[in-house]
Amino acid sequence: MKSKTSYFNRTLFLGLYKRFWPIFAGYFLTLAAALPMSLGNNLAWWSYNSDGEDLVLSAARQVLNTGYVGGAIISFVFALLVAMAAFSYLYNARSVSMMCSLPIKREGVFISVFTAGLIGMFFANIAVFLISLGVEAFYGAVGLSYLLQWLAMTCLSNVFFFGFATICASFTGHILVLPTIYVVLNFTAAVVESIVSSLMGSFIYGAASYGSIENFRFLSPILEMTLGWRISSLTQELSDGTFIVTDYIYSGWPILFAYAAVGILFSIAAMLLIKRRRMETAGDVVAVSPLKPVFKYCLSLGCALVLGIILFSWVSISGYWGTPLTQIITLLSFMILGGFIGYFAAEMLMQKTLRVFSGENWLRFGIVSLVIIAVMLCGEYDVFGFEKRLPDPSKVSSVSISASGENANLSQPENIQAAIDFHREIIEGKKEIEALLSESYYNQSRYYVDIRYFMEDDSMLYRRYEIQYVEGGTIDNLNELMNLKEAVD
């Protein structure tokens, strides 16, 4: 008699709890410590000095803070642990063969363990919600709407991070690679943006080296969820002129729902990948064949960027040395070394052998090296016109110039033009300015000049320069600009 094919298996569903209940228990206890236990301690203290609405608002602030920060961090950690447990069968040849022999479609196995993992976290969330509600009721500070918001924040975080961990699980055939991929991908965008902005500040004339992670932080979800302050207070003015807080509002719902939707898409994609992957790849670092070159080249370029910057920082930590050309050659050497380590390490991991130094691999690594050299030289020689870019005076609403702790804000058209002319002088004098800096690094008579153009379309053009004091040189023109009547007034 032909066996019926199933898309869900109750035994697999419950088996996850029987085998890995300590993970779910740990998740529950961590949530309990973060919210009801901490909230109870604080309410016991606050109740001596506050009551009624003040106590409710104090509790509300803690509940919302715990939801968007604590909930995200706890979900980040335990979603990974639950995914490692739920999909552990993918990483052992014997267990994956057994699963494939069952009268259950691969989608059925996936749905059974995936729903078990997600529902287990949801039940823990609901239990902590009810306990917290009881704690607030005990102290007469019930804020049901805030607790419901906490529950929603935590569940949405669960959906995203578990979906993200699930698709990471589908990429690899090795259980120890899963957490590595998960953590690296969560921070890649922020780390790369920070390093690239610092690199630009060091080797592109006028670029500000501020290590920002603001532009692409949304691609590093754990940072976006925890660093973006999205809780605001509503205040009311009293008759005596003082203000009191009347409510706390969480405004991060759009980003949370967007992440949750992405988490669902990741989960569906993971199911499709697992459905079609070759199960004999259990134990492989990369289990999906089309992703193997992606892994190799990303690791190579990532190591080139990170290791190159680290090694360059070590050798130049004592201070400025060499000409700009010497520095770029040194950095390129370290980046190529980093790319070499990343490329051949990836090959060794994927091939499971040290014999990877073939002619074909040397050729491919040579292409990677040429890409690194081309990108760096494009930056150094301003192929894209970044260094020479000046704004159209008619589109500038104001200019802010900062130097040696002094600021000048200019908005009159003739003064804006004077600022642009000064900026043009710095650009045209690049070689002379860099030569002076190279010859006298330890001379303290140097200034950092920050120029910010605030455009009419609300954008900003920002440049930063280091200039050497030379009588009759650029610094004199800077002094004239800083002493304009509009700047002084």
C-alpha positions as CSV (number, residue, x, y, z in Angstrom):
1,M,0.0,0.0,0.0
2,K,1.4,3.4,-1.0
3,S,2.3,5.6,1.9
4,K,0.5,9.0,2.1
5,T,2.9,12.0,1.7
6,S,2.5,14.5,4.5
7,Y,3.3,18.2,4.7
8,F,3.3,18.3,8.5
9,N,4.5,15.8,11.1
10,R,3.3,16.1,14.7
11,T,6.1,13.8,15.9
12,L,8.8,16.1,14.4
13,F,7.0,19.1,15.8
14,L,6.9,17.9,19.4
15,G,10.3,16.2,19.1
16,L,11.9,19.6,18.8
17,Y,10.6,20.5,22.3
18,K,11.5,17.1,23.8
19,R,15.1,17.2,22.5
20,F,15.9,20.9,22.8
21,W,13.6,22.2,25.7
22,P,16.6,23.8,27.5
23,I,16.9,26.3,24.6
24,F,13.3,27.4,25.0
25,A,13.6,27.4,28.8
26,G,16.6,29.6,28.5
27,Y,14.7,31.9,26.2
28,F,11.8,32.2,28.6
29,L,14.1,32.8,31.7
30,T,16.1,35.4,29.8
31,L,12.9,37.3,28.9
32,A,11.6,36.9,32.4
33,A,14.7,38.4,33.8
34,A,14.6,41.3,31.3
35,L,11.0,42.3,31.9
36,P,8.8,41.0,34.8
37,M,11.7,40.5,37.3
38,S,13.3,43.8,36.5
39,L,10.0,45.6,36.3
40,G,8.9,44.2,39.6
41,N,12.1,45.4,41.3
42,N,11.7,48.9,39.8
43,L,8.0,49.2,40.6
44,A,8.8,48.3,44.2
45,W,11.2,51.2,44.4
46,W,9.1,53.7,42.3
47,S,6.0,53.0,44.4
48,Y,7.6,54.8,47.4
49,N,7.7,58.0,45.4
50,S,5.0,57.7,42.8
51,D,1.5,56.4,42.4
52,G,-1.3,56.2,39.9
53,E,-0.6,57.6,36.4
54,D,3.1,58.4,37.3
55,L,3.7,54.8,38.2
56,V,2.0,53.6,35.0
57,L,4.2,55.9,32.9
58,S,7.4,54.8,34.6
59,A,6.5,51.2,33.9
60,A,5.5,52.0,30.3
61,R,8.9,53.5,29.6
62,Q,10.7,50.4,30.8
63,V,8.3,48.1,29.0
64,L,8.8,49.8,25.7
65,N,12.6,50.1,26.1
66,T,12.8,46.4,26.9
67,G,10.7,45.6,23.8
68,Y,12.7,47.4,21.2
69,V,16.2,46.9,22.6
70,G,16.0,43.9,24.9
71,G,13.6,42.1,22.7
72,A,15.7,42.5,19.6
73,I,19.0,41.4,21.4
74,I,17.4,38.4,23.0
75,S,15.7,37.4,19.7
76,F,18.9,37.8,17.9
77,V,20.7,35.3,20.2
78,F,17.9,32.7,20.7
79,A,16.6,32.7,17.2
80,L,20.0,31.5,16.1
81,L,20.1,28.8,18.8
82,V,16.6,27.6,17.9
83,A,17.5,27.5,14.2
84,M,20.6,25.5,15.0
85,A,18.5,23.0,16.9
86,A,15.6,22.9,14.4
87,F,17.8,22.3,11.3
88,S,20.5,20.2,12.9
89,Y,19.4,17.3,10.8
90,L,20.8,19.0,7.7
91,Y,24.4,18.8,9.0
92,N,24.8,15.1,9.6
93,A,24.8,12.6,6.7
94,R,23.0,9.9,8.7
95,S,20.2,12.2,10.1
96,V,19.6,13.8,6.7
97,S,19.3,10.4,5.0
98,M,16.8,9.3,7.7
99,M,14.7,12.4,7.1
100,C,14.7,11.9,3.4
101,S,13.6,8.3,3.8
102,L,10.4,9.3,5.7
103,P,7.1,9.6,3.9
104,I,7.2,13.3,4.5
105,K,8.0,15.9,1.8
106,R,11.0,18.1,2.5
107,E,8.6,21.0,2.7
108,G,6.7,19.0,5.4
109,V,9.9,18.5,7.4
110,F,10.7,22.1,7.1
111,I,7.3,23.3,8.1
112,S,7.2,21.0,11.1
113,V,10.5,22.1,12.6
114,F,10.1,25.8,11.6
115,T,6.7,26.2,13.1
116,A,7.8,24.4,16.2
117,G,10.7,26.8,16.7
118,L,8.7,29.9,16.1
119,I,5.6,28.8,18.1
120,G,7.9,27.8,21.0
121,M,9.3,31.4,21.2
122,F,5.8,32.9,20.8
123,F,4.5,30.8,23.8
124,A,7.4,32.0,25.9
125,N,6.6,35.6,24.9
126,I,2.9,35.2,25.9
127,A,3.9,33.6,29.2
128,V,6.2,36.5,30.0
129,F,3.5,39.0,28.9
130,L,1.0,37.4,31.4
131,I,3.5,37.4,34.2
132,S,4.4,41.1,33.6
133,L,0.7,41.9,33.5
134,G,0.4,40.3,36.9
135,V,3.4,42.2,38.3
136,E,1.9,45.5,37.1
137,A,-1.5,44.6,38.6
138,F,0.1,43.8,42.0
139,Y,1.6,47.4,42.1
140,G,-1.5,49.0,40.6
141,A,0.4,50.2,37.5
142,V,-1.3,48.3,34.7
143,G,-0.5,49.5,31.3
144,L,-2.0,46.9,29.0
145,S,-1.4,48.8,25.8
146,Y,2.3,49.1,26.5
147,L,2.6,45.4,27.3
148,L,0.8,44.5,24.1
149,Q,3.2,46.7,22.2
150,W,6.1,44.8,24.0
151,L,4.6,41.5,22.9
152,A,4.2,42.7,19.3
153,M,7.8,44.0,19.2
154,T,9.2,40.8,20.5
155,C,7.2,38.5,18.2
156,L,8.0,40.6,15.2
157,S,11.7,40.4,16.1
158,N,11.3,36.7,16.5
159,V,9.8,36.4,13.0
160,F,12.7,38.3,11.4
161,F,15.6,36.8,13.2
162,F,14.4,33.3,13.0
163,G,13.7,33.7,9.3
164,F,17.1,35.1,8.8
165,A,18.8,32.3,10.8
166,T,16.7,29.8,8.8
167,I,18.0,31.0,5.4
168,C,21.5,31.1,6.8
169,A,20.9,27.4,7.8
170,S,19.9,26.6,4.3
171,F,23.2,28.0,2.9
172,T,25.6,25.7,4.7
173,G,26.0,22.0,5.5
174,H,28.1,22.6,8.6
175,I,26.5,23.5,12.0
176,L,29.5,25.6,13.1
177,V,29.4,27.7,9.9
178,L,25.7,28.7,10.6
179,P,26.4,31.0,13.5
180,T,29.4,32.5,11.7
181,I,27.3,33.4,8.6
182,Y,24.4,34.6,10.8
183,V,26.6,37.0,12.9
184,V,28.7,38.2,9.9
185,L,25.8,39.0,7.7
186,N,24.1,40.9,10.6
187,F,27.0,43.2,10.9
188,T,28.6,43.2,7.4
189,A,26.9,46.4,6.0
190,A,27.8,48.5,9.1
191,V,31.3,47.2,9.3
192,V,32.0,47.7,5.6
193,E,30.4,51.2,5.6
194,S,32.5,52.2,8.6
195,I,35.8,50.9,7.1
196,V,35.1,52.4,3.7
197,S,34.3,55.8,5.1
198,S,37.5,55.7,7.2
199,L,39.5,54.5,4.1
200,M,38.1,57.3,2.0
201,G,39.0,59.8,4.7
202,S,42.6,58.6,4.7
203,F,43.2,58.4,0.9
204,I,40.6,60.6,-0.8
205,Y,41.4,64.3,-0.6
206,G,38.6,66.1,1.3
207,A,36.7,63.0,2.4
208,A,35.7,63.0,6.1
209,S,37.0,60.1,8.0
210,Y,34.2,59.6,10.5
211,G,33.5,55.9,10.3
212,S,29.8,56.5,9.9
213,I,27.3,53.6,9.9
214,E,24.2,55.7,9.3
215,N,23.6,55.3,5.5
216,F,23.4,51.5,5.4
217,R,22.6,50.6,9.0
218,F,19.2,49.3,8.0
219,L,21.1,46.4,6.3
220,S,22.5,45.5,9.7
221,P,19.2,44.7,11.4
222,I,20.4,44.2,15.0
223,L,22.1,47.6,14.9
224,E,19.1,49.3,13.3
225,M,16.8,47.9,15.9
226,T,18.9,48.7,18.9
227,L,20.6,52.0,18.0
228,G,17.7,53.8,16.5
229,W,16.0,55.6,19.4
230,R,12.3,55.4,18.5
231,I,10.6,56.1,21.9
232,S,9.4,59.6,22.3
233,S,7.5,61.3,25.1
234,L,4.3,63.4,24.9
235,T,4.4,66.4,27.3
236,Q,1.8,68.8,28.7
237,E,2.5,72.3,29.9
238,L,1.1,73.1,33.4
239,S,-0.1,76.5,34.6
240,D,3.2,77.2,36.4
241,G,5.1,76.8,33.1
242,T,6.6,73.3,33.9
243,F,6.1,70.3,31.7
244,I,5.0,66.8,32.6
245,V,5.1,63.6,30.6
246,T,1.7,62.3,29.6
247,D,2.5,59.3,27.4
248,Y,5.3,57.4,25.7
249,I,5.1,56.6,22.0
250,Y,7.1,53.9,20.1
251,S,7.5,55.0,16.4
252,G,9.5,52.1,15.0
253,W,6.6,50.0,13.8
254,P,7.2,50.5,10.0
255,I,10.8,49.2,10.3
256,L,9.7,46.3,12.5
257,F,6.9,45.2,10.2
258,A,9.3,45.6,7.2
259,Y,11.8,43.4,8.9
260,A,9.1,40.8,9.8
261,A,8.0,40.7,6.2
262,V,11.6,40.2,5.1
263,G,11.9,37.4,7.7
264,I,8.8,35.6,6.2
265,L,10.3,35.9,2.7
266,F,13.6,34.5,4.0
267,S,11.7,31.6,5.5
268,I,10.0,30.8,2.2
269,A,13.3,31.1,0.3
270,A,15.0,28.8,2.8
271,M,12.2,26.2,2.3
272,L,12.7,26.3,-1.5
273,L,16.5,26.0,-1.1
274,I,16.2,23.1,1.3
275,K,13.7,21.4,-1.0
276,R,16.1,21.5,-3.9
277,R,19.5,21.2,-2.3
278,R,21.7,18.1,-2.6
279,M,21.5,16.4,0.8
280,E,24.9,14.8,0.3
281,T,26.3,18.3,1.0
282,A,25.9,17.7,4.7
283,G,29.2,18.7,6.2
284,D,30.1,21.2,3.4
285,V,30.8,24.8,4.3
286,V,28.6,26.0,1.4
287,A,25.8,23.6,0.6
288,V,24.3,25.6,-2.4
289,S,26.5,25.3,-5.4
290,P,25.7,28.7,-7.0
291,L,26.7,30.4,-3.8
292,K,30.2,28.9,-3.7
293,P,31.9,31.5,-5.9
294,V,29.9,34.2,-4.0
295,F,31.3,32.9,-0.7
296,K,34.8,32.7,-2.1
297,Y,35.0,36.2,-3.6
298,C,33.1,37.9,-0.7
299,L,35.5,36.3,1.8
300,S,38.5,37.4,-0.4
301,L,37.3,41.0,-0.7
302,G,36.2,41.2,2.9
303,C,39.6,40.0,4.2
304,A,41.3,42.4,1.8
305,L,39.4,45.3,3.3
306,V,39.5,44.3,7.0
307,L,42.9,42.7,7.2
308,G,44.4,45.4,4.9
309,I,43.2,48.2,7.1
310,I,44.2,46.5,10.3
311,L,47.8,45.7,9.1
312,F,48.2,49.2,7.7
313,S,47.0,50.7,11.0
314,W,49.5,48.7,12.9
315,V,52.5,49.7,10.9
316,S,51.5,53.4,10.8
317,I,50.3,53.7,14.4
318,S,53.3,55.8,15.4
319,G,52.2,58.6,13.1
320,Y,52.2,59.9,9.6
321,W,54.9,58.5,7.4
322,G,55.8,58.6,3.7
323,T,54.2,60.4,0.8
324,P,50.5,59.7,-0.3
325,L,51.9,57.4,-3.0
326,T,54.0,55.5,-0.5
327,Q,51.0,55.1,1.7
328,I,48.7,53.8,-1.1
329,I,51.3,51.3,-2.2
330,T,51.7,50.0,1.3
331,L,47.9,49.7,1.9
332,L,47.5,48.0,-1.5
333,S,50.2,45.5,-0.5
334,F,48.4,44.7,2.7
335,M,45.0,44.5,1.0
336,I,46.3,42.0,-1.6
337,L,47.8,40.0,1.3
338,G,44.4,40.0,3.0
339,G,42.7,39.0,-0.3
340,F,45.2,36.2,-0.7
341,I,44.4,34.8,2.8
342,G,40.6,35.2,2.2
343,Y,40.6,33.6,-1.2
344,F,42.7,30.5,-0.5
345,A,41.1,30.0,3.0
346,A,37.7,29.9,1.2
347,E,39.1,27.4,-1.3
348,M,40.5,25.2,1.5
349,L,37.3,25.3,3.4
350,M,35.2,24.4,0.4
351,Q,37.6,21.8,-1.1
352,K,38.5,20.3,2.4
353,T,42.1,20.2,1.4
354,L,45.3,22.3,1.6
355,R,46.1,21.5,-2.1
356,V,44.4,24.5,-3.6
357,F,47.3,26.4,-5.1
358,S,46.6,25.5,-8.7
359,G,47.2,27.6,-11.8
360,E,43.5,28.3,-12.2
361,N,43.2,29.6,-8.6
362,W,46.2,31.8,-9.0
363,L,44.6,33.3,-12.1
364,R,41.4,34.0,-10.3
365,F,43.2,35.4,-7.4
366,G,45.1,37.6,-9.8
367,I,41.8,39.0,-11.1
368,V,40.7,39.7,-7.5
369,S,44.0,41.6,-7.0
370,L,43.5,43.6,-10.1
371,V,40.0,44.6,-9.0
372,I,41.4,45.8,-5.6
373,I,44.2,47.8,-7.3
374,A,41.8,49.4,-9.8
375,V,39.3,50.5,-7.1
376,M,42.0,51.9,-4.9
377,L,43.7,53.8,-7.7
378,C,40.4,55.2,-8.9
379,G,40.0,56.7,-5.5
380,E,43.6,58.0,-5.2
381,Y,43.5,59.6,-8.6
382,D,39.9,60.9,-8.4
383,V,38.6,59.1,-11.4
384,F,35.0,59.9,-10.3
385,G,35.6,63.6,-9.6
386,F,34.9,63.4,-5.9
387,E,37.8,65.7,-4.9
388,K,37.1,68.4,-7.5
389,R,33.4,68.6,-6.9
390,L,32.2,72.1,-6.0
391,P,28.5,73.1,-5.5
392,D,26.6,75.5,-7.7
393,P,26.4,78.8,-5.6
394,S,22.8,79.4,-6.7
395,K,21.7,76.1,-5.1
396,V,23.5,76.7,-1.8
397,S,21.3,78.1,1.0
398,S,24.2,78.4,3.6
399,V,27.8,77.4,4.3
400,S,29.3,76.4,7.6
401,I,33.1,76.5,8.1
402,S,34.8,75.2,11.2
403,A,38.5,75.5,12.0
404,S,40.4,75.2,15.3
405,G,37.2,75.3,17.4
406,E,35.8,78.4,15.6
407,N,32.7,78.4,13.4
408,A,31.5,80.7,10.7
409,N,28.0,80.4,9.2
410,L,27.5,82.2,5.9
411,S,24.2,82.7,4.0
412,Q,24.8,85.9,2.0
413,P,25.4,85.2,-1.7
414,E,28.7,87.0,-1.9
415,N,30.0,85.2,1.2
416,I,28.8,81.8,-0.1
417,Q,30.8,82.6,-3.3
418,A,33.8,83.6,-1.1
419,A,33.6,80.2,0.7
420,I,33.5,78.3,-2.6
421,D,36.5,80.3,-3.9
422,F,38.4,79.3,-0.7
423,H,37.3,75.7,-1.2
424,R,38.6,75.9,-4.9
425,E,41.9,77.2,-3.7
426,I,42.3,74.2,-1.3
427,I,41.5,71.8,-4.1
428,E,43.9,73.4,-6.6
429,G,46.6,73.5,-4.0
430,K,46.4,69.8,-3.2
431,K,49.9,68.9,-4.1
432,E,51.5,71.8,-2.2
433,I,49.4,71.2,0.9
434,E,50.1,67.4,1.0
435,A,53.8,68.1,0.4
436,L,53.9,70.5,3.4
437,L,52.1,68.0,5.6
438,S,54.5,65.2,4.5
439,E,57.6,67.3,5.4
440,S,56.4,68.5,8.8
441,Y,54.1,65.9,10.3
442,Y,55.1,66.7,13.9
443,N,54.7,70.4,13.4
444,Q,51.7,71.5,15.5
445,S,50.9,74.5,13.3
446,R,48.2,72.7,11.3
447,Y,44.5,73.0,11.1
448,Y,41.5,70.8,10.3
449,V,39.0,72.7,8.2
450,D,35.4,71.4,7.9
451,I,33.3,72.8,5.1
452,R,29.5,72.0,5.0
453,Y,27.3,73.3,2.2
454,F,23.6,73.1,3.0
455,M,21.7,72.9,-0.2
456,E,18.3,74.1,-1.1
457,D,17.0,70.6,-1.6
458,D,18.0,69.8,2.1
459,S,21.0,67.8,1.1
460,M,24.5,68.5,2.4
461,L,28.0,68.5,0.8
462,Y,30.7,67.9,3.4
463,R,34.4,68.1,3.0
464,R,37.3,68.0,5.5
465,Y,40.9,69.2,4.9
466,E,44.1,69.3,6.9
467,I,46.2,72.3,6.1
468,Q,49.6,73.5,7.3
469,Y,50.2,77.0,8.6
470,V,52.3,79.0,6.1
471,E,52.4,82.8,6.3
472,G,50.8,84.3,3.2
473,G,49.3,80.9,2.2
474,T,45.9,79.2,2.4
475,I,45.6,79.9,6.2
476,D,45.5,83.7,5.6
477,N,42.6,83.3,3.3
478,L,40.9,81.1,5.9
479,N,41.3,83.9,8.5
480,E,39.8,86.4,6.1
481,L,36.8,84.2,5.6
482,M,36.3,83.5,9.3
483,N,36.5,87.3,10.0
484,L,33.8,88.3,7.5
485,K,31.2,90.6,9.1
486,E,28.4,88.0,8.7
487,A,30.6,85.3,10.4
488,V,31.5,87.6,13.3
489,D,28.0,88.8,13.9
